[in-house]
Amino acid sequence: MNEHTLRAFDDDIVELRGLISEMGGRAEAAIEQAMTALVRHDVTAAAQIVADDRKIDELEAATERLAVQIMTLRAPMADDLRETVAALKIAGVIERIGDYAKNIAKRVPLVSRTHKIEALSVLPAMAQVTSEMLHDVLDAFAARDAEVAVQVCERDRAVDDFYNSIFRTLLTFMMENPATIGEATHLLFIAKNLERIGDHATNVAEMVYFAAKGEHMGERERGHPSIQA
């Protein structure tokens, strides 16, 4: 490649990383805002989260176009090719994470303020772990840091533990309070959405590891998943 082509390629890679970073930041904020809206029963804020998800979809489309352009026009090799392919896949995963945050927001109007359900006080802590996993794995992608990617995978156990605990708590609550089954079910779906966000953050971590190392993350690094309810 001549100097001009190399400079253009570097600019494309920087832009690609920027798109992923913005997508991730918006998805992370959506998770946090959705949980705040849930705790405060803020229906207006929840509706705004649902509307804002369109921007994440637009960023995913822009990332896909740029990644295809890089592979078609720049013919990247080795590390650069792995990073471009990883970015293409990660964009799709972040878009799904945004959808999970949107789904949480959609359930806010369906959860009453009046019933005191213990799980509602635990969900924000679970959401914080998943949000931090997403934040850290995107930092790992930007820095090509395989070690941080491994650490993110290890934290998925905590998310699974949260989900299993909330599942048991809500199941017991529904048995003891049949009148609240509908509301408790919505909280259970919210917990499941958060658990899936943790899974997706782990998937991104595996992509980051491959992009950085050129090999797949082994079972030892990934750890053994918990058995879920």
C-alpha positions in Angstrom: 0.0 0.0 0.0 1.2 3.6 -0.7 1.2 6.2 2.0 -2.2 7.7 0.9 -3.9 4.2 1.0 -2.4 3.4 4.4 -3.6 6.7 5.8 -7.1 6.1 4.4 -7.1 2.6 5.9 -6.0 3.9 9.3 -8.8 6.5 9.1 -11.4 3.8 8.3 -10.2 1.7 11.3 -10.4 4.7 13.6 -13.9 5.4 12.3 -15.0 1.8 12.8 -13.8 1.8 16.4 -15.6 5.1 17.0 -18.9 3.6 15.7 -18.6 0.6 17.9 -17.7 2.8 20.9 -20.8 5.0 20.3 -23.1 2.0 19.9 -21.7 0.5 23.1 -22.1 3.8 25.0 -25.7 4.2 23.9 -26.5 0.5 24.8 -24.8 0.9 28.2 -26.8 4.1 28.9 -30.0 2.4 27.8 -29.5 -0.4 30.3 -28.9 2.1 33.2 -31.7 4.4 32.2 -34.2 1.5 31.8 -33.4 0.3 35.3 -33.8 3.8 36.7 -37.1 4.2 34.9 -38.2 0.8 36.3 -37.3 1.7 39.9 -38.9 5.1 39.7 -41.8 3.9 37.5 -41.0 6.7 35.1 -43.2 5.9 32.1 -42.1 8.9 30.1 -38.4 8.1 30.5 -39.2 4.5 29.5 -40.9 5.6 26.3 -37.8 7.8 25.4 -35.5 4.8 25.8 -37.7 2.8 23.3 -37.6 5.7 20.8 -33.8 6.2 21.2 -33.2 2.6 20.2 -33.5 3.7 16.6 -30.1 5.4 16.8 -28.4 2.2 17.9 -30.0 0.5 14.8 -28.7 3.3 12.6 -25.2 3.0 14.0 -25.3 -0.8 13.4 -26.1 -0.2 9.7 -23.3 2.4 9.4 -20.8 -0.1 11.0 -21.8 -2.8 8.6 -21.4 -0.6 5.6 -18.0 0.6 6.8 -16.7 -2.9 7.6 -17.8 -4.2 4.2 -16.1 -1.2 2.6 -12.9 -1.9 4.5 -12.8 -5.6 3.5 -13.7 -4.8 -0.1 -11.5 -1.8 -0.8 -8.6 -2.2 1.6 -8.1 -5.9 1.6 -6.9 -6.0 5.3 -4.7 -8.9 6.4 -4.1 -10.8 9.6 -4.8 -8.6 12.7 -6.6 -5.9 10.8 -8.9 -8.4 9.1 -9.7 -10.0 12.4 -10.5 -6.7 14.0 -12.8 -5.7 11.1 -14.7 -9.0 11.1 -15.0 -8.7 14.9 -16.3 -5.2 14.7 -18.9 -6.4 12.2 -20.1 -9.1 14.5 -19.9 -7.0 17.7 -22.2 -4.4 16.1 -24.9 -7.0 15.7 -24.5 -8.1 19.3 -24.7 -4.6 20.6 -27.8 -4.0 18.6 -29.4 -7.0 20.3 -28.3 -5.7 23.7 -30.0 -2.4 22.9 -33.1 -4.4 22.1 -33.0 -6.1 25.5 -32.7 -2.6 27.2 -35.7 -1.5 25.1 -37.7 -4.6 26.1 -37.0 -3.7 29.8 -38.2 -0.2 29.2 -41.4 -1.5 27.5 -42.3 -3.4 30.7 -42.0 -0.3 33.0 -45.7 0.7 32.6 -46.7 -2.9 33.4 -45.0 -3.0 36.8 -47.0 -1.4 39.6 -45.6 0.9 42.3 -47.9 -0.5 44.9 -46.6 -4.1 45.3 -43.4 -4.5 47.3 -41.6 -7.3 45.5 -38.1 -8.1 46.8 -36.7 -8.9 43.4 -37.3 -5.3 42.3 -34.6 -4.1 44.7 -32.1 -6.7 43.4 -32.5 -6.0 39.7 -30.5 -2.8 39.7 -27.5 -4.5 41.1 -27.8 -7.2 38.4 -28.1 -4.5 35.8 -25.0 -2.8 37.1 -22.9 -5.9 36.6 -24.1 -6.4 33.0 -23.6 -2.7 32.2 -20.0 -2.9 33.6 -19.3 -6.0 31.6 -20.4 -4.3 28.4 -18.4 -1.2 29.2 -15.2 -3.2 30.0 -15.5 -5.5 27.0 -15.7 -2.5 24.6 -12.7 -1.0 26.3 -11.0 -4.3 25.7 -11.9 -4.2 22.0 -10.5 -0.7 21.6 -7.3 -1.8 23.3 -7.1 -5.3 21.9 -6.8 -6.5 25.5 -7.4 -10.2 25.7 -6.9 -10.4 29.4 -9.7 -8.0 30.1 -11.9 -10.0 27.7 -11.2 -13.1 29.9 -12.1 -11.2 33.0 -15.4 -10.1 31.5 -16.3 -13.8 30.8 -15.5 -14.7 34.4 -18.0 -12.1 35.6 -20.9 -13.8 33.7 -21.1 -16.3 36.6 -22.2 -13.5 38.9 -25.0 -12.5 36.4 -26.1 -16.1 36.3 -26.2 -16.3 40.1 -28.3 -13.1 40.2 -30.8 -14.6 37.7 -31.1 -17.9 39.6 -31.6 -16.1 42.9 -34.2 -13.8 41.4 -36.0 -16.7 39.7 -36.4 -18.6 42.9 -37.5 -15.5 44.8 -40.1 -14.6 42.3 -41.4 -18.1 42.0 -41.9 -18.3 45.8 -43.5 -14.8 45.7 -46.0 -15.8 43.0 -46.9 -19.0 44.9 -47.6 -17.0 48.1 -49.3 -14.0 46.3 -51.2 -15.3 43.3 -52.7 -11.9 42.7 -49.3 -10.5 41.7 -48.4 -13.3 39.2 -48.7 -11.0 36.2 -46.4 -8.3 37.6 -43.9 -10.8 39.0 -43.7 -12.4 35.6 -42.8 -9.1 34.0 -39.9 -8.8 36.6 -38.8 -12.3 35.7 -38.7 -11.4 32.0 -36.6 -8.3 32.9 -34.2 -10.5 34.9 -34.0 -12.8 31.8 -33.2 -9.8 29.6 -30.4 -8.8 31.9 -29.1 -12.4 31.9 -29.0 -12.4 28.1 -27.1 -9.1 28.1 -24.5 -10.8 30.2 -24.3 -13.7 27.7 -23.9 -11.3 24.8 -21.2 -9.3 26.6 -19.4 -12.7 27.0 -19.8 -13.4 23.3 -18.2 -10.0 22.5 -15.4 -10.9 24.9 -14.7 -14.1 23.0 -14.6 -12.1 19.7 -12.2 -9.6 21.3 -10.0 -12.4 22.5 -9.9 -13.9 19.0 -9.2 -10.6 17.3 -6.3 -9.9 19.7 -4.8 -13.5 19.9 -5.8 -15.1 16.6 -7.1 -18.1 18.5 -10.4 -18.9 20.2 -10.8 -18.6 24.0 -10.5 -22.0 25.6 -12.8 -23.5 28.3 -10.2 -22.7 31.0 -10.2 -19.0 30.2 -14.0 -18.8 29.7 -14.9 -20.8 32.8 -17.8 -23.2 33.2 -21.3 -21.7 33.0 -23.6 -22.0 35.9 -26.7 -24.2 35.7 -29.7 -21.9 35.4 -33.2 -22.3 36.7 
